[in-house]
Amino acid sequence: MAAALHVEEAGLTARARRWLAGAAPAGVLAFWAGMMMAAQHYPSEYDWRYTTISSLVYPDRDPGGHWWASGGIFLCGLCGLWCTALLARKGDSASAADRAAGVRALALGSACMACSGLLPERLLPVPKGHEILALTAFLSLCVGIVQMTFRAVAARLRRVPGFPGSARVCAGAAASGVLSPILLAALVQAYLASARPELKWVSPSWRALGVPAYLSFAFWEWLTCAVLSASVVVLALAALATGRGVTAAPPDDRQG
């Protein structure tokens, strides 16, 4: 989906830019709508702070709503594939090779996302096939979104006359912000392993035990999804706002 965003260097037509900028938010909307509907059909109270996303996807955990979650995931992945296919059609800029790495990562993540939502577990030929697809999708989308965020922010800042600072440093800070929930989640898991080893895997029972939500893996999982979704939408709107007079970004400056 974030492939919709790096249009400034892709030489895309205004029509293609509008399609890309529309498909990315549509995919995000499909994902969240599917999750919300699945949560509504959850057998018991769904507390997102202490219940992981996977609880909405598997039939044995959410028999009445898992189709909503799977459908949202599938449509989100499909929109991502549409975006990457459109963006990959043009590659006439000097930085096309660098951009292509991000597009390929997004394409892989979108494809795995769509497959994980479409294919039942029994049709996958390997054990834990859904987990493998979901993990591959997550990692690939993270790589692609971070790369596109870095390039988009750097390209914008280089066009600001007299920008007081290094465009690459600021772009790196913006890209790091996308990954911050993942880093914090890892730190929390490390803390739990050393300080609270008696706690089993996160569940709503943690709430009754008085465990703070910020120690829950589910809390950080949902927060990561929100940050990635917001990044996609913001970059998509930025792509739409570039207008017809977009020119390629100037070559990398060595100092910023």
N, C-alpha and C positions, 0 to 999 in steps of 0.2 A: 504494500500500500504506500509506503513512504517513497516508492519509486516515482510516485506522482510529483514529487517535490523538486527533483533536481532538473527541472526543465530549462533552466536558464542556460545550461551548457549543452542541452540536447538538440537545440535547433528545431523544436517541435512547433507545429502550426498552432494557431490560436484555438482551432477546434479541438485538436488533440489535447492541448493544455486544459481545456475546459472538461473534456472527458476524464482526464486523469485526476483533476482536482475534485471532480464529483464522485468518482469511483472510490477514492480513498476514504472520505467520510462515510460513504454508503457502507463500506465494509466494516468500519468501526461501529456504525449504528446497528448493523445486523448482528454483530458479535454481542453487544451489550443488550439488545432486545431479546436475543435468544437466551442469554443468561438470566435476565430478569424473569422471563416467562418460566424457565426451568425452576428458578427459585420459588416462584409462586406455587408450583406443583410439587414441591419437595414434601416428602411424607411427614416431616416434623418441621418445627420452626427452623428456618435457615438463617443462621447468624454468620454473615460473611467474614467476620473478624476471626472466627474459630473453625470455619469449615472451608476446606479447599475447593478449588474449581472442579477437580476431578469428581467430587461428590455429585455434581450436577450432570455429569456426562455418562456415567455408567448405569445401565438399566437396573442392576440390583440395588443401587443406592437411591435412584430417583426414577422409579418405574413410570410415573405419570408425566415426567417433564424432561427426560433425557433427550427426547427427539428435538425439543426446542433448542437445547444447548448444542446438540450436534448440528442442527440446521444453521444456527448462527455461526458456528465455527466454519462450516462448509462455505457459506456465502461470503464470509470474511476472506477466506483463502481464495475463493474464486475472484473476488474483486482485486485482491493482490496480484493474482496472475494476469488479470486484464491490464492492470497498471504496468507491470513489468514488461509485458509483451509490447505495449505501445511505446514505452520508453526505449526498449531495445531496438526498435526499428530505426532510430537515428543515432548515429555515432560519429559525427563529422567534426567534433571539436578536438583540440589537442589533448584534452584530458579524458577522452573517451575510454581509454583502457582502464584508468583508475576508477571511473564511474561504473564501468561494466562489472567490476568486482562487487560493488554494492548491489547492483541490479541482480546479479546472479545469486547473491545471498538471499535477497528478498524473494526471488523466484523460487528458490529451493524451500524457503520457509513457508511461502504461500502454498506451494504444492503439497508439502507435508501437512499443513494445516487443513487444506481441503480434504485430503485423503483420510485424516484422522476423524473428521466429521462425517465423512460419507461411508467409510467402510466399517462394517461390524467387526468386532474382535475375532469372531470365528472365521472370518474370511482372510485374515492376515496369516501368512505362512510361518511366522516366527513367534516364539513366546514373547509376551509383553509387547506386542507389535504397536499397540496404541501408545504406550509409554515412550517407545523409541521414536515414533512419528511426532509426538507432542514435544519431546525434548529437542529433536532436530529442528522442528518448526520454531520453537522458542529461541534457540541459540542463533539460528540463521536470521530470523527477523531482527534480533538484537544487533547483530553485526551489520546488517543492511541499514537499519534505521540510524544507528550511531554514525556509520560512514556517510550517509546522506545528510544527516544533521551537520556534521563537521564541514562538509563541502559547501552546503547551502549557506551556512552562517559565514564561513570564510569568504565566499564569493560576494555576499552582500556587503560585508564590512570593507572589502577592498575597493568597492565602488563609492564608499563614503569619503568625500574630500577631507583631507586633514584628519582622518580618524586617529585619535590619540592612543595608540597602542598597537599591539601585534594582533592582526586578524586571526592568525593561526592559534595563538594562545587563547583568545576569546572563543574561537570556534571549538577548541579542545575543551574549554570549561563547559560550554553548552552541551557538547556530546557526552561529557562525563556526568552531567546532570541526569541524562537519560538512564545511565547505569547506576545511579546512586541507590535506588531501592534494592537492587540486586546485591550490591556491596553490603548494605545495612542488614539485609536478610541473612547473608553469610555470617556476619559478625554476631547476629542474634543467635544463630544456630550453634556457633562456636561457644558462646556464653552458656547456652542451655546445656550443652554437652559437658561442660566443666562444673557449672554451678548448680544446675538443676537436673542431674541425671535421673532422678526418680520420675520425672515427667515422661509419659509415653507420647506417642504421636498426637499432634494437635487435634482437639475435638471440642465440642461444646461443653464438655465436662470441665475444661480449663476455666471457663467462666465461673462455675460454681466453686472452684478452688481458689478463686481470686487472682488468677494469673493475668497480668496486664495484657491487653490486646497487642501491644507493640512487641511482645515476645512470641507472638503466634506467627508461624510460617504462613498461614492462610492470610493474615493481615497484609504481609509484605507481598504475597503473591497477587492479591487483588490490587494493591497499590502499584505494583510494577505494571500490571495491565493498564491501569488508569494513566500512568505516565507515558507508556508507549502509545496509547490511544491518543492522548493529548498531543504528543509530538507529531503524530501522523496528521491530525486535523490541522494543527497550526501550520505545518509545512505545506499542506495542501492549499490552505487559504492563501499562504504567501505565494505559491505557484500561480494561483488564479489571479492574484493582484499584480503580477508582473506585467500584464498587458501585452500589447503587440510590439512595443518598442524595445523588447529585451534584446540585449546583445550579450555575446559571450564574455565571461569574466576574463580580466586580464591575467597574464601568466603569473605564476607564483612569484612573489618577491622573496628574496632570501632572508630578509629581516623580519617580515611579518606576514 
